[in-house]
Amino acid sequence: MLNDDAIQYAIENTQVIVAPQRRIATFGDTSFRFFLITEMMDSVNQVRVRDGRLHAERPQIITPGHIQRMLVEGFGERAEGFADWMRENAPQLAILKYGFQFRKTDVSDELVHDSLDEVVGRLRAQVEASDDPLSAVIQGVDEGWEICLLKFAADMIQESSGGNFGDFRKRGLL
């Protein structure tokens, strides 16, 4: 298990080399293909390339009424009071809930005997030539590679949320 410093290190050292051209779909599930490149710390010119998929579920709208139902379960009168306040003072409030599934069965990894720059360059060219708008090349750290992938997922949520809110508004759902 990673300690807080290792987690922070993985987050700070996650870099998206090639970002997906498309974002998380508003009205359906999205499956991103990723290539996660990590340099082996104890070996010269050894790079691990993980190839896999990250699945984003369709965003869901959570309204004050739904938040109220969630808040009051198992809580006392103060939680009910806060939920009532939210319903009265923020009726237009809406939160998008995103769900991700990460299936390790979709991940393969390969150890490449080459420099990090060479591997990054080849994968960048491969993804750009593939014309797959849902592919990404990510550079991270080997020990915390899953944290790097979660950082990528969080960034995709942040980049997608504005467009998703706009789509929901256009359809009159917000």
C-alpha positions in Angstrom: 0.0 0.0 0.0 1.3 3.4 -0.9 1.8 6.1 1.8 0.7 9.7 1.5 4.0 10.8 0.1 4.0 8.1 -2.6 0.5 9.0 -3.6 1.4 12.7 -3.8 4.5 11.9 -5.8 2.4 9.9 -8.3 -0.2 12.7 -8.7 2.5 15.3 -9.2 4.4 13.2 -11.8 1.4 12.3 -13.9 1.6 14.0 -17.3 -0.8 13.6 -20.2 1.3 13.4 -23.4 -1.6 12.9 -25.8 -5.1 13.8 -24.5 -8.2 12.2 -25.8 -9.9 14.4 -28.5 -13.3 13.6 -27.0 -14.5 14.0 -23.5 -16.9 11.9 -21.4 -20.2 11.5 -23.2 -23.2 13.1 -21.5 -25.8 10.5 -22.5 -23.9 7.3 -22.6 -20.9 5.4 -21.4 -17.4 6.3 -22.6 -14.4 3.9 -22.9 -11.0 5.5 -23.1 -8.0 3.6 -24.3 -4.8 4.5 -22.4 -1.1 3.9 -22.8 0.5 4.5 -19.4 4.3 4.8 -19.7 6.5 4.4 -16.6 10.2 4.4 -16.3 11.7 1.6 -14.2 13.6 3.2 -11.3 16.3 0.6 -10.8 17.1 -0.1 -14.5 18.6 2.0 -17.3 16.5 2.2 -20.5 13.7 0.0 -19.3 10.2 1.4 -19.6 6.9 -0.3 -18.8 4.0 0.4 -21.1 0.5 -0.4 -19.9 -2.2 -0.6 -22.5 -5.8 -0.7 -21.2 -9.2 0.8 -21.0 -10.8 3.1 -18.5 -14.6 3.1 -18.6 -16.6 6.2 -17.6 -20.2 5.6 -16.9 -22.9 8.1 -18.0 -23.0 11.1 -15.8 -26.0 11.3 -13.5 -27.8 14.5 -12.3 -28.1 14.8 -8.5 -30.6 17.4 -7.5 -31.4 19.0 -4.1 -34.3 16.6 -3.7 -31.9 13.6 -4.2 -29.3 15.2 -2.0 -32.0 15.6 0.7 -32.9 12.0 0.6 -29.2 11.0 0.8 -28.5 13.4 3.7 -31.3 12.4 6.0 -30.7 8.6 5.9 -29.2 7.8 9.3 -28.8 11.4 10.4 -30.8 13.5 12.8 -32.9 16.6 12.7 -30.0 18.9 11.9 -29.3 17.0 8.7 -33.0 17.3 7.8 -32.9 21.0 8.5 -29.9 21.5 6.3 -31.5 19.4 3.5 -34.7 21.6 3.8 -32.5 24.7 3.6 -30.8 23.4 0.4 -34.1 22.6 -1.2 -35.4 26.2 -0.4 -32.2 28.2 -1.1 -30.6 26.3 -3.9 -33.4 24.8 -6.0 -31.3 25.2 -9.2 -28.4 23.4 -7.6 -27.4 20.3 -9.6 -24.3 18.1 -9.2 -23.1 15.7 -11.8 -22.1 12.3 -10.5 -19.5 10.5 -12.5 -18.7 6.8 -12.2 -15.6 5.0 -13.4 -14.9 1.4 -13.7 -11.3 0.3 -14.0 -10.9 -3.3 -15.1 -7.5 -4.7 -14.6 -8.4 -7.5 -17.0 -8.3 -4.9 -19.8 -4.7 -4.0 -18.9 -1.6 -5.5 -20.5 1.9 -4.4 -19.8 5.1 -4.7 -21.7 8.7 -4.0 -20.7 10.5 -2.1 -23.4 14.3 -1.8 -23.5 14.6 1.8 -24.8 14.8 5.3 -23.5 11.8 7.0 -22.1 11.9 9.7 -24.7 12.0 7.1 -27.5 9.0 5.2 -26.1 7.0 8.3 -25.6 7.7 9.5 -29.1 6.7 6.2 -30.7 3.4 5.9 -28.7 2.6 9.6 -29.4 3.0 9.0 -33.1 1.0 5.7 -32.9 -2.0 7.3 -31.1 -2.0 10.4 -33.4 -1.9 8.1 -36.5 -4.6 5.8 -35.2 -7.2 8.6 -35.4 -8.9 7.2 -32.3 -10.5 10.2 -30.5 -10.7 8.3 -27.2 -7.0 7.3 -26.9 -4.5 8.9 -24.5 -0.8 8.6 -23.7 0.0 9.2 -20.1 3.4 9.3 -18.4 3.6 8.4 -14.8 5.4 6.5 -12.1 5.6 2.7 -11.9 4.9 2.1 -8.2 1.9 4.4 -8.2 0.6 3.8 -11.7 -3.0 3.3 -10.6 -2.9 6.6 -8.9 -1.6 8.2 -12.1 -4.6 6.6 -13.9 -7.0 7.9 -11.3 -5.5 11.4 -11.7 -6.1 11.1 -15.4 -9.8 10.1 -14.7 -10.2 13.1 -12.4 -8.8 15.5 -15.0 -11.2 14.0 -17.6 -14.2 14.6 -15.3 -13.1 18.2 -14.7 -12.6 18.8 -18.5 -16.0 17.2 -19.4 -18.3 18.6 -16.7 -18.9 22.0 -18.4 -19.9 20.4 -21.6 -22.0 17.8 -19.8 -23.9 20.5 -17.8 -24.5 22.4 -21.1 -25.9 19.3 -22.7 -28.2 18.6 -19.8 -29.4 22.3 -19.9 -30.1 22.1 -23.7 -32.3 19.1 -23.1 -34.2 20.9 -20.3 -32.9 18.5 -17.7 -31.5 21.2 -15.4 
